[in-house]
């Protein structure tokens, strides 16, 4: 069951990213979907900084490199941006299988096609006609409140 949360500010997006970072475990895959400008990069940066426990961490967009890997206290953390991926067969070259041994955050996860893990946390950012962003959350039923209400830190 999906829940939806309004994100009136960039700070609200960052707060939710930090919330999910506290819940993340080695072996997790977080799929971050949404159109350009929806806040995926804002979410990703805050999530990566929180998991790495470094608020000043340099977090370049992996748009051109396709993947950036970080060492966090709990293990390796890989940030994939699959916008330019030709197809899921190219993931092996990027170290997908090795990355799955840590935590994986994926922007543009639709490029994974059948390789998207069934147990992944699916986060979808959208922007309404009024400019207000929202985040739809699906997955991690064992970690999120039964009501689906996510409480940012």
N, C-alpha and C positions, 0 to 999 in steps of 0.2 A: 504494500500500500504506500503510495507516494504522499508526501506532505509538501506544502508550499509555504515559503517564507518571503515576505516583502523585505527588500533591501533599499531603504530610502537614501542611504548614503554609502560612500565608498568604505567608511569605517564599519558599517554594518556588514558589508561583504567580508572585510578583513576579520571581524569578530567571529563570523561563522566559520571562516577558514581555520582560525585558531582553535575553535571548538572541535572541528573534525580532526585536526592535527593531534589533539589530546586523545582521541579515540583510535587513531591509526596504529596498526600492528604490522610487524614484519609479515610479508606474504600478501598484504592488501593491495588491491588495485582500485584506484579512484578514477572514474570516468567523468570528465568535465566537458559538457556539451553546451552549445549556444552559439548564436551568431556573432560576427565581428562586433566589438564594442559592448558586449553584454557584461563584461567584467571577469572573463576567464583568467586573464593575466593578473588582475588584482587579487583574485582568489588564490591563484597558484603561488604568487610571491609570498603572500601572507602564510599560506599553508607550509611552504618550504622553509621559511624563516622560523616558524613555530616548531616544526618537527626537528630542525637542526639546532633549535634553541639559540638562535643568533639573529636578533632583530636587525642587524646591519648587514646581513649576508647579501652579497652581490648575486642577484638572480637575473641573469640575462635570458631573454626569450630564446628557446631552442628552435625557433622557426627555421633557421638555416642549417643548424647542426642536427636537427631532429630530436636529439636527446642530450640532456645535461644530467650528470650524476653528482650527487652530494653525499658526504659522509655525515650521518646524523648519529647521535648517541645510541639510538636503538638499531642502527644498521644503515645499509646503503639505501639511498632514495633517488629514484630516477624520474625525471620530468621529460615526458615525450610530448612533442608537438607534431602531430601527424598530418598537418595541413598539406604539406608537400609530398607526402608518401605516395608512391605510385601504386601500391597495393600491399596487402598483408604479407605477401611473400618476401617483401623487403625487410620485415621486422627482424628476421634472423641476423642479418648483417648489422643491425643496430644493437644487438645484444639483448633482445626481448626476453629470452629464456633465463639468462643470467640475472636480468633486472628483476624478474619475478621472485627471486630469492630475497629481495628486500621489499621496499614499498614503492609502488609505481603510481604516478599521477599522469593521466593521459588527457591532453587537449585534442579535440577532433577525433574522438574515439570511434565514430562511425567508419573510419578508415580501417579499423581492426577487422571489420566484418565478422566472420565466424570465430575469430580468435578472442573476442571480448569475453572475459571470464563471467560465468553465470553469477558468481558470488560477489561481483564488484559493487562498490558503492556508486550509484549513478546520480550525478548532480547535473541539473540542466538549468542554465541561466537564461532568462529572457528579459526583454525590455518592452514595457507596455507603451501604448500610444501616448501616455502622460509622461513617459520618460522614467517611470519607476521600474526598477529591476526587481525580479523575483527569482528565487531559487527553489526548484523542485528536487526533492530528495527521495530516492528509492533504494532500498537495501539496508543492510546492517540492522535488521530487526532485533538481533540479539544485543545490540549495543545502544540503540536509540530508545527513548521513552516510548512506551506502548501507545501513547497518544499521537506520536509522530512529531510532537512539538519539540523543536530543537532549541536549546537554551544557549545562547552565545555567552562566553565568559564575561 
